[in-house]
């Protein structure tokens, strides 16, 4: 399966060069081309993009500033004429930093890193289930093992991830996080809560106790929650 690429650059000539390189690479395909970060944001919100080719100097907001706003950015390759931003780019975990004008050979070297990482990730997924996630907090990506999580609280466009001795506030929507977490370990019990199933200490008709916290069970989620508990208890017999 080809990797879907989004090209973000305000210069038509630069757009055409990257598009041509993508079209000449067997494992890549052009999903879209955007003139600025705001157009790119809309695409990233509505679609899954594998590789982001991102210029730095653009109107309204720079490429690096835009990248900082993304909670879970795609694999990102910077394309720019400005060498001085390279360090900042790598601090944002970009895959590579291409200085314009760059050759097809240099382009291929960059995208091969993405292709290799993608194949490695796919192989790991086939051999063992994922047990952790990285969450961006401030300017760091922090690893959180699934079995560390007690529950997750929705805060509009943010979530608060409650661990046993601390919590992390992450720019992420609860509904998106619900899709990301493994269904056999987590369940939505309320419009504001996702719960780690194995961390339940006690429960009643409309609440759950986790550690020293009592969480409400929303009416919309009751049937699924109690059905899951019955199913898990039956499997233990």
Helices and strands as residue ranges (DSSP letters): E 3-8, H 12-23, E 28-34, H 37-46, E 51-54, H 63-69, E 75-80, G 83-85, H 86-91, E 96-99, H 104-127, E 132-137, E 140-145, G 146-148, E 149-155, E 158-163, E 167-171, H 174-180, E 186-190, E 193-196, G 197-199, E 200-203, E 207-210, E 213-216, G 219-221, H 222-236
